[in-house]
Amino acid sequence: MVGVIIIAVLFTGLSVLVAFGASRGTFSGLGKALQTTSRSGSRLLNGSMFIVYVAGIVALPLVFIIGNHDNSNAQVHGVKLTAAMATGRELFADHCAVCHTLAADNAVGKTGPNLDALRPPEALILKVIASGCLQQPTAGDTASVCLGYGTMPADIVQGRQAQDIAAFVAAVAGRS
């Protein structure tokens, strides 16, 4: 995205420079050829300057921004998302972001653990989604111990949805 902005700014600056130079006559011969005292010549000059301004300032940057829209959603912090991970990203936002912190999804939950700091593997994520966690588990139940401050119910999502969330979180956690 930063590259697109830089290119758009450069092209905008270049088009403004060319238009300004042409209207002032500082480029050898170009200014003299465009300068005229006739009414039709002035209209032609003003119309061409308007086209240069609109093309350089509005159209060109807009083309770059629109052309990059599809690519911007295909990756997060340099990680290219598969279709399953993209689905997992949406599901994470719907079901998990209210409690968990994950920079890749702009989630700043305070109840559950910070997944960027934890960087859990996919298998652990699937296990916690399936079994949940408790603040005060029964004696000997180490599988249900929470790392955060709240209680997470078991099976918030199941099956393919749980796998998609786990794949997304495992791929992007701590990579910002």
C-alpha positions in Angstrom: 0.0 0.0 0.0 2.8 2.4 0.8 4.3 1.7 -2.6 1.1 2.6 -4.3 0.9 5.9 -2.4 4.4 6.8 -3.3 3.8 6.1 -7.0 0.6 8.1 -6.9 2.3 11.1 -5.2 5.2 10.9 -7.7 2.9 10.9 -10.7 0.7 13.6 -9.2 3.7 15.8 -8.6 5.1 15.1 -12.1 1.8 16.0 -13.8 1.5 19.2 -11.8 5.1 20.1 -12.6 4.5 19.5 -16.3 1.3 21.5 -16.3 2.8 24.3 -14.4 5.9 24.5 -16.6 3.8 24.3 -19.8 1.5 27.1 -18.6 4.5 29.3 -17.7 6.4 28.7 -20.9 9.6 27.5 -19.1 10.0 24.3 -21.1 11.7 25.3 -24.4 9.1 25.8 -27.1 6.2 24.0 -25.4 5.0 27.1 -23.6 5.3 29.3 -26.7 3.4 26.8 -28.8 0.6 26.6 -26.3 0.4 30.4 -25.6 -2.0 32.3 -27.8 -4.1 35.4 -27.6 -7.0 33.9 -29.6 -10.2 32.9 -27.8 -10.2 29.3 -29.2 -6.5 28.9 -28.4 -7.1 29.9 -24.7 -10.1 27.5 -24.5 -7.9 24.7 -25.9 -5.1 25.5 -23.4 -7.5 25.7 -20.5 -9.2 22.5 -21.5 -6.0 20.6 -21.9 -4.7 21.9 -18.6 -7.9 20.8 -16.9 -7.5 17.3 -18.4 -3.9 17.1 -17.2 -4.9 18.1 -13.7 -7.8 15.7 -13.5 -5.8 12.8 -15.0 -2.8 13.4 -12.8 -4.4 14.3 -9.5 -7.6 12.3 -9.5 -7.6 9.5 -12.1 -4.2 8.0 -11.8 -4.1 7.7 -8.0 -7.7 6.3 -8.2 -6.6 3.7 -10.7 -3.8 2.5 -8.4 -6.0 2.4 -5.3 -8.8 0.5 -7.0 -6.4 -1.9 -8.7 -4.7 -2.7 -5.3 -8.0 -3.3 -3.4 -8.1 -7.1 -4.2 -4.5 -7.6 -3.2 -4.8 -5.7 0.1 -7.3 -8.2 1.5 -5.3 -11.2 0.3 -2.6 -10.7 2.9 -2.1 -9.6 6.4 1.3 -8.3 7.7 3.0 -10.1 4.8 1.3 -13.4 5.2 -0.7 -14.4 2.1 -4.1 -15.7 3.2 -5.6 -18.8 1.7 -9.4 -18.9 1.2 -9.7 -20.8 4.5 -7.6 -18.2 6.4 -9.6 -15.4 4.9 -12.8 -17.1 6.2 -11.1 -17.6 9.5 -10.3 -13.9 9.7 -14.0 -13.1 9.3 -15.0 -15.7 11.8 -12.4 -14.5 14.3 -13.8 -11.0 14.0 -17.3 -12.3 14.7 -16.6 -14.8 17.5 -13.2 -14.1 19.1 -12.1 -10.4 18.7 -14.3 -9.2 21.5 -12.1 -11.1 24.0 -8.7 -11.6 22.4 -6.0 -9.3 21.1 -4.7 -10.0 17.6 -3.1 -7.2 15.6 -3.8 -8.9 12.2 -7.5 -8.4 12.8 -7.3 -5.1 14.7 -8.7 -6.9 17.8 -7.9 -5.4 21.2 -9.9 -7.7 23.6 -8.8 -7.6 27.2 -10.5 -10.7 28.6 -8.7 -13.5 26.8 -5.0 -13.9 26.3 -3.1 -11.7 23.8 -2.6 -14.1 20.8 0.2 -12.0 19.4 2.2 -12.5 22.5 1.2 -16.2 22.9 1.7 -17.2 19.3 -0.2 -20.5 19.7 0.2 -23.3 17.2 -2.8 -24.5 15.2 -3.3 -27.7 17.3 -3.5 -25.8 20.6 -6.0 -23.3 19.1 -8.2 -26.2 18.0 -7.9 -27.8 21.4 -8.9 -24.7 23.3 -11.8 -23.9 20.9 -13.1 -27.5 21.4 -12.6 -27.7 25.2 -12.9 -24.1 26.3 -11.3 -22.9 29.5 -12.2 -22.1 33.1 -10.8 -19.8 35.6 -11.4 -22.2 38.5 -11.1 -25.7 36.9 -11.7 -28.8 39.1 -8.7 -30.4 40.7 -6.5 -32.2 38.1 -8.2 -30.6 35.1 -5.2 -28.8 33.6 -6.8 -29.0 30.1 -9.4 -26.3 31.0 -7.1 -23.8 32.6 -7.4 -20.3 31.0 -4.5 -18.0 30.2 -6.7 -14.9 30.3 -9.1 -13.4 32.8 -12.4 -14.8 31.6 -14.0 -18.1 30.9 -14.2 -19.4 27.4 -17.1 -21.8 26.7 -16.3 -24.9 24.7 -17.4 -25.2 21.0 -18.0 -21.5 20.3 -17.4 -22.6 16.7 -17.1 -26.2 15.4 -15.8 -28.2 12.5 -14.6 -26.3 9.5 -15.1 -22.9 11.1 -12.8 -23.8 14.0 -10.2 -25.1 11.6 -10.3 -21.9 9.6 -10.0 -19.7 12.7 -7.1 -21.8 13.9 -5.3 -21.7 10.6 -5.7 -17.9 10.4 -4.5 -17.2 14.0 -1.6 -19.6 13.8 -0.4 -18.0 10.6 -0.6 -14.3 11.7 -0.3 -14.2 15.5 2.7 -12.1 16.5 3.7 -11.2 12.9 2.9 -7.5 13.0 
